[in-house]
Amino acid sequence: MALRLTCLSAMACVLALSACTTGEDLRVRHGSPLHTYACADGKTFLSRQIITGEVEITAGGQTRDVTDANGDPIPLGPQITYADETASLTGMPGGPYTSCRLSD
């Protein structure tokens, strides 16, 4: 009887914790490895593709999508542009991030 109550209690805890996880939390956990960009001014930002297709950027302590699942830019969102082997990021805290190169 005690084992049955323990199992039921454990299942209740798992269900309660899963209720705290949002769709956003799950999306953040499922993506490609993080790629680090090192910029000429010493700043860095991280980029990865989420399994559903979005490109996610982390810079200045915030994480935001740059594109939607179709690869289209997010309206009024951060923008990343590529030229030759460098990238520039605007619209994120601590930016702009310029003359950035993939460092990993």
Backbone as CSV, one residue per row, in Angstrom:
resi,resn,N_x,N_y,N_z,CA_x,CA_y,CA_z,C_x,C_y,C_z
1,MET,0.826,-1.195,0.000,0.000,0.000,0.000,0.876,1.267,0.000
2,ALA,1.939,1.247,0.815,2.827,2.405,0.895,3.519,2.641,-0.443
3,LEU,3.918,1.560,-1.122,4.557,1.689,-2.428,3.588,2.298,-3.440
4,ARG,2.338,1.891,-3.377,1.331,2.436,-4.291,1.144,3.932,-4.058
5,LEU,1.094,4.364,-2.814,0.956,5.789,-2.493,2.192,6.557,-2.948
6,THR,3.371,5.956,-2.781,4.605,6.613,-3.215,4.590,6.812,-4.723
7,CYS,4.180,5.786,-5.462,4.098,5.901,-6.923,3.089,6.965,-7.341
8,LEU,1.948,6.983,-6.695,0.928,7.992,-7.018,1.437,9.397,-6.695
9,SER,2.133,9.530,-5.583,2.693,10.831,-5.212,3.729,11.283,-6.239
10,ALA,4.578,10.360,-6.677,5.599,10.687,-7.675,4.952,11.111,-8.986
11,MET,3.904,10.394,-9.402,3.212,10.754,-10.635,2.557,12.123,-10.518
12,ALA,1.992,12.435,-9.378,1.371,13.739,-9.162,2.414,14.844,-9.244
13,CYS,3.590,14.604,-8.691,4.673,15.606,-8.755,5.117,15.834,-10.196
14,VAL,5.267,14.751,-10.961,5.670,14.887,-12.362,4.629,15.682,-13.129
15,LEU,3.371,15.395,-12.924,2.309,16.138,-13.620,2.301,17.603,-13.216
16,ALA,2.510,17.873,-11.952,2.527,19.259,-11.485,3.698,20.017,-12.095
17,LEU,4.857,19.385,-12.155,6.020,20.054,-12.741,5.850,20.252,-14.240
18,SER,5.266,19.285,-14.926,5.085,19.436,-16.370,4.097,20.550,-16.678
19,ALA,3.197,20.825,-15.789,2.254,21.927,-15.995,2.964,23.270,-15.953
20,CYS,4.121,23.334,-15.306,4.886,24.579,-15.223,5.698,24.832,-16.492
21,THR,5.883,23.817,-17.325,6.664,23.953,-18.546,5.764,24.492,-19.647
22,THR,6.177,25.586,-20.252,5.388,26.181,-21.324,5.887,25.697,-22.672
23,GLY,5.134,25.959,-23.704,5.570,25.641,-25.058,6.868,26.349,-25.392
24,GLU,7.033,27.558,-24.915,8.261,28.315,-25.155,9.453,27.605,-24.534
25,ASP,9.295,27.091,-23.307,10.391,26.368,-22.657,10.794,25.148,-23.472
26,LEU,9.819,24.416,-23.982,10.123,23.221,-24.759,10.822,23.583,-26.055
27,ARG,10.385,24.646,-26.708,10.989,25.067,-27.968,12.442,25.434,-27.763
28,VAL,12.745,26.101,-26.675,14.102,26.543,-26.410,15.022,25.345,-26.226
29,ARG,14.524,24.272,-25.688,15.363,23.107,-25.412,15.649,22.253,-26.632
30,HIS,14.934,22.403,-27.699,15.084,21.523,-28.849,15.618,22.288,-30.051
31,GLY,16.915,22.258,-30.230,17.513,22.941,-31.363,18.910,22.428,-31.632
32,SER,19.524,22.991,-32.642,20.886,22.610,-32.979,21.838,23.101,-31.892
33,PRO,23.075,22.636,-31.921,24.049,23.164,-30.964,24.205,24.678,-31.137
34,LEU,24.595,25.341,-30.079,24.811,26.787,-30.140,26.083,27.102,-30.923
35,HIS,25.988,28.144,-31.739,27.150,28.641,-32.472,27.494,30.005,-31.890
36,THR,28.748,30.197,-31.538,29.194,31.463,-30.952,29.815,32.341,-32.027
37,TYR,29.378,33.582,-32.051,29.971,34.581,-32.936,30.759,35.557,-32.084
38,ALA,32.014,35.783,-32.432,32.868,36.753,-31.748,32.991,37.981,-32.643
39,CYS,32.723,39.146,-32.059,32.689,40.384,-32.832,33.966,41.193,-32.614
40,ALA,34.221,42.101,-33.533,35.460,42.882,-33.512,35.620,43.703,-32.237
41,ASP,34.529,44.139,-31.630,34.601,44.989,-30.444,34.606,44.183,-29.138
42,GLY,34.807,42.859,-29.243,34.856,42.020,-28.049,33.515,41.457,-27.619
43,LYS,32.438,41.852,-28.274,31.111,41.328,-27.940,30.943,39.945,-28.573
44,THR,30.025,39.178,-28.036,29.690,37.882,-28.615,28.174,37.696,-28.628
45,PHE,27.707,36.833,-29.504,26.321,36.392,-29.448,26.261,34.931,-29.873
46,LEU,25.162,34.283,-29.512,24.958,32.868,-29.810,23.804,32.720,-30.790
47,SER,23.895,31.717,-31.642,22.856,31.461,-32.629,22.640,29.958,-32.746
48,ARG,21.402,29.576,-33.002,21.105,28.182,-33.317,19.763,28.099,-34.017
49,GLN,19.580,26.985,-34.725,18.313,26.737,-35.389,17.484,25.816,-34.515
50,ILE,16.251,26.216,-34.282,15.324,25.436,-33.482,14.750,24.334,-34.365
51,ILE,14.406,23.222,-33.778,13.930,22.065,-34.533,12.704,22.390,-35.396
52,THR,11.914,23.367,-34.985,10.735,23.742,-35.766,11.066,24.721,-36.886
53,GLY,12.334,25.168,-36.986,12.769,25.983,-38.108,13.216,27.394,-37.782
54,GLU,12.826,27.939,-36.652,13.209,29.299,-36.315,14.719,29.392,-36.062
55,VAL,15.276,30.586,-36.293,16.653,30.867,-35.895,16.577,31.704,-34.633
56,GLU,17.263,31.241,-33.596,17.224,31.864,-32.275,18.580,32.504,-31.988
57,ILE,18.542,33.722,-31.463,19.753,34.464,-31.118,19.718,34.774,-29.626
58,THR,20.861,34.624,-28.973,21.009,35.054,-27.591,22.108,36.107,-27.551
59,ALA,21.757,37.291,-27.070,22.714,38.395,-26.986,22.250,39.358,-25.904
60,GLY,23.190,39.929,-25.191,22.850,40.915,-24.171,21.915,40.385,-23.105
61,GLY,21.973,39.084,-22.831,21.144,38.508,-21.781,19.729,38.156,-22.196
62,GLN,19.403,38.307,-23.486,18.064,37.965,-23.973,18.147,36.970,-25.117
63,THR,17.119,36.161,-25.242,17.019,35.210,-26.344,15.756,35.523,-27.130
64,ARG,15.933,35.700,-28.431,14.797,36.025,-29.295,14.955,35.333,-30.639
65,ASP,13.849,35.151,-31.320,13.884,34.604,-32.672,14.195,35.702,-33.671
66,VAL,15.019,35.349,-34.663,15.327,36.254,-35.763,14.443,35.932,-36.957
67,THR,14.124,34.642,-37.115,13.238,34.222,-38.203,12.131,33.340,-37.641
68,ASP,11.065,33.218,-38.426,10.002,32.286,-38.052,10.332,30.907,-38.628
69,ALA,9.441,29.970,-38.470,9.684,28.593,-38.916,9.868,28.478,-40.430
70,ASN,9.365,29.457,-41.180,9.522,29.456,-42.637,10.800,30.146,-43.092
71,GLY,11.569,30.684,-42.143,12.790,31.403,-42.497,12.578,32.876,-42.760
72,ASP,11.352,33.345,-42.568,11.051,34.764,-42.788,11.440,35.574,-41.563
73,PRO,11.961,36.789,-41.759,12.329,37.634,-40.608,11.112,37.931,-39.732
74,ILE,11.346,38.058,-38.442,10.298,38.442,-37.500,10.080,39.955,-37.633
75,PRO,8.852,40.391,-37.922,8.607,41.837,-38.031,9.005,42.563,-36.748
76,LEU,9.734,43.631,-36.894,10.217,44.460,-35.788,11.125,43.685,-34.827
77,GLY,11.626,42.545,-35.257,12.514,41.737,-34.423,13.969,42.043,-34.718
78,PRO,14.861,41.362,-34.027,16.294,41.545,-34.298,16.611,41.088,-35.720
79,GLN,17.674,41.652,-36.272,18.063,41.308,-37.633,19.530,40.904,-37.659
80,ILE,19.797,39.818,-38.379,21.170,39.400,-38.591,21.436,39.436,-40.086
81,THR,22.556,40.038,-40.468,22.932,40.110,-41.877,24.322,39.516,-42.028
82,TYR,24.544,38.893,-43.164,25.815,38.249,-43.459,26.456,38.916,-44.660
83,ALA,27.765,39.129,-44.595,28.534,39.656,-45.716,29.892,38.967,-45.688
84,ASP,30.205,38.293,-46.776,31.426,37.492,-46.842,31.430,36.503,-45.679
85,GLU,32.410,36.582,-44.808,32.492,35.648,-43.681,32.169,36.316,-42.350
86,THR,31.521,37.472,-42.401,31.161,38.158,-41.162,29.647,38.310,-41.055
87,ALA,29.204,38.529,-39.832,27.783,38.742,-39.561,27.634,40.001,-38.714
88,SER,26.484,40.630,-38.838,26.133,41.776,-38.002,24.749,41.531,-37.427
89,LEU,24.568,41.922,-36.173,23.297,41.724,-35.482,22.832,43.054,-34.920
90,THR,21.584,43.411,-35.199,20.990,44.621,-34.644,19.674,44.255,-33.974
91,GLY,19.224,45.129,-33.080,17.935,44.927,-32.429,17.988,44.087,-31.171
92,MET,19.179,43.856,-30.640,19.333,43.107,-29.401,20.068,43.980,-28.382
93,PRO,19.825,43.749,-27.079,20.518,44.520,-26.054,22.038,44.409,-26.212
94,GLY,22.711,45.510,-25.946,24.171,45.529,-26.044,24.679,45.738,-27.455
95,GLY,23.759,45.821,-28.410,24.156,45.940,-29.818,24.387,47.373,-30.238
96,PRO,24.762,47.568,-31.451,24.846,46.557,-32.493,26.102,45.684,-32.342
97,TYR,26.025,44.502,-32.931,27.130,43.554,-32.959,27.622,43.536,-34.406
98,THR,28.852,43.987,-34.623,29.352,44.129,-35.995,30.654,43.365,-36.190
99,SER,30.923,43.067,-37.435,32.150,42.350,-37.831,32.336,41.084,-36.994
100,CYS,31.305,40.267,-36.929,31.314,39.058,-36.098,31.641,37.846,-36.962
101,ARG,32.455,36.970,-36.401,32.849,35.749,-37.091,32.481,34.535,-36.237
102,LEU,32.070,33.490,-36.920,31.777,32.242,-36.240,33.056,31.761,-35.569
103,SER,32.997,31.511,-34.266,34.219,31.152,-33.539,34.258,29.709,-33.088
104,ASP,33.265,28.914,-33.416,33.331,27.500,-33.015,33.094,26.571,-34.163
